[in-house]
Amino acid sequence: MEGSDPPASWAGLERVPLGEAELVQPKEVIARLHAAWLGRRPLIVELGIDPNLLRVGERHGSPVHGLTPDFDFPFERLHFLLWANNYDARAGALVWWHAVKAGRTLAQQGVVAGGRADVVLGDGTDAARRHTRRASLERGGWSSVAGSARQRLR
């Protein structure tokens, strides 16, 4: 949360506020978060809004052929950048929501959130060994990048 103390190991990281002001003029915060995401640079997002505000349905009423390559839905982009590969420390404990989602979605296969790689498979293997696709987890399946590449090469 905005203004709270981060874990000690995060003390020197850049802090990026995401509050009401950034929702009114989102271009700067989108650029900062996007640059950090591309550069794999850790930072702290100080979330000063209800994150559900970023889930509003955005619409563009003009013809699609008139859009430029840099067109974006700003709230959708902020939502992605906020949760793409970030831990949530708002409640004190670190939570990686994609691990929680994987545990919920794949519970019948014995998958749970936890372990050294944030997700443990039903056979006890850490998911990091499988280079998993987030989209596969969201669809309720389990597909490793290596397995998919092998199938395409056949």
C-alpha positions in Angstrom: 0.0 0.0 0.0 1.1 3.5 -0.6 3.4 4.8 2.1 3.9 1.4 3.8 7.2 0.0 4.6 8.4 -2.7 2.1 10.3 -5.8 3.2 13.9 -4.9 4.2 15.4 -6.5 1.1 13.3 -4.1 -1.1 14.4 -0.9 0.8 16.5 0.5 -2.1 14.1 -0.2 -4.9 12.4 2.6 -7.0 8.9 3.3 -5.7 6.2 4.1 -8.3 2.9 5.5 -7.0 -0.3 4.2 -8.6 -3.2 6.3 -7.3 -6.0 8.6 -8.4 -3.7 11.1 -10.1 -2.1 8.4 -12.2 -5.5 7.2 -13.3 -6.3 10.7 -14.6 -3.0 11.0 -16.5 -1.7 7.3 -16.9 0.9 7.7 -19.7 3.9 8.5 -17.4 3.2 5.6 -14.9 2.6 3.2 -17.8 5.9 4.2 -19.4 7.8 3.7 -16.0 6.2 0.4 -15.3 6.6 -0.8 -18.9 10.3 0.1 -18.9 10.9 -1.8 -15.7 9.0 -4.8 -17.0 11.0 -4.8 -20.2 14.3 -4.4 -18.4 13.4 -7.0 -15.7 14.1 -4.2 -13.2 12.5 -4.7 -9.8 10.5 -1.9 -8.3 7.8 -1.2 -5.8 4.3 -0.2 -7.0 2.6 1.8 -4.2 -1.0 0.9 -4.9 -3.2 3.7 -3.6 -6.4 2.7 -5.4 -8.7 -0.3 -5.4 -7.1 -2.5 -8.1 -10.6 -3.4 -9.4 -10.7 0.1 -10.9 -8.3 -1.2 -13.5 -10.7 -3.9 -14.6 -13.3 -1.6 -16.1 -14.3 -2.3 -19.6 -12.7 0.2 -22.0 -14.1 0.9 -25.4 -12.9 2.7 -28.5 -15.8 3.8 -30.7 -13.8 4.7 -33.9 -13.1 2.3 -36.7 -10.2 -0.1 -36.0 -8.4 0.8 -39.2 -7.9 4.3 -37.9 -5.9 3.2 -34.8 -2.2 3.8 -34.7 0.3 1.2 -33.6 0.8 2.8 -30.2 -2.9 2.6 -29.4 -3.6 1.1 -26.0 -6.3 0.8 -23.4 -4.6 2.5 -20.5 -6.4 0.8 -17.6 -5.9 -2.6 -19.3 -2.2 -1.9 -19.7 -1.9 -0.8 -16.1 -3.7 -3.9 -14.9 -1.3 -6.1 -16.9 1.8 -4.2 -15.7 0.6 -4.3 -12.1 0.1 -8.0 -11.9 2.2 -9.5 -14.8 5.1 -10.7 -12.7 4.8 -9.0 -9.4 4.4 -10.0 -5.8 1.6 -8.5 -3.7 2.8 -7.4 -0.3 -0.3 -5.4 0.8 -1.2 -7.8 3.5 2.4 -8.2 4.8 3.1 -11.7 3.3 4.3 -11.9 -0.2 1.7 -13.4 -2.6 2.3 -14.2 -6.3 -1.3 -14.3 -7.5 -0.5 -16.4 -10.6 0.6 -19.1 -8.2 -2.6 -18.8 -6.2 -4.6 -18.9 -9.5 -2.7 -22.1 -10.6 -3.4 -23.7 -7.2 -7.1 -23.0 -7.5 -7.4 -23.9 -11.2 -5.3 -27.1 -11.0 -6.2 -28.3 -7.5 -7.7 -31.5 -8.8 -4.3 -32.3 -10.3 -2.6 -31.8 -6.9 -1.1 -28.4 -7.8 -0.6 -26.1 -4.9 0.8 -22.6 -4.4 4.0 -22.7 -2.4 7.5 -24.2 -2.5 10.7 -22.7 -3.8 9.2 -21.9 -7.2 5.9 -20.6 -5.9 4.0 -23.5 -7.5 4.3 -27.2 -6.6 3.0 -29.8 -9.1 1.0 -32.9 -8.0 4.2 -35.0 -8.1 6.0 -32.7 -5.8 8.1 -31.1 -8.6 8.7 -27.3 -8.4 6.9 -25.7 -11.4 10.0 -23.7 -12.3 11.6 -26.8 -13.7 8.9 -26.8 -16.3 8.9 -23.2 -17.6 5.1 -23.0 -17.5 3.0 -20.8 -19.6 0.7 -18.5 -17.6 -2.0 -18.7 -20.3 -2.1 -22.5 -19.9 -2.8 -22.2 -16.2 -5.5 -19.6 -16.9 -7.2 -22.0 -19.3 -7.1 -24.8 -16.6 -4.4 -26.9 -18.2 -0.8 -27.5 -17.7 1.5 -27.0 -20.7 5.2 -26.5 -20.5 7.1 -24.4 -23.0 9.5 -27.2 -23.7 6.7 -29.7 -24.3 4.9 -27.3 -26.7 8.1 -26.6 -28.6 8.7 -30.4 -29.0 5.2 -30.9 -30.3 5.7 -28.1 -32.9 8.9 -29.7 -34.1 7.3 -33.1 -34.8 
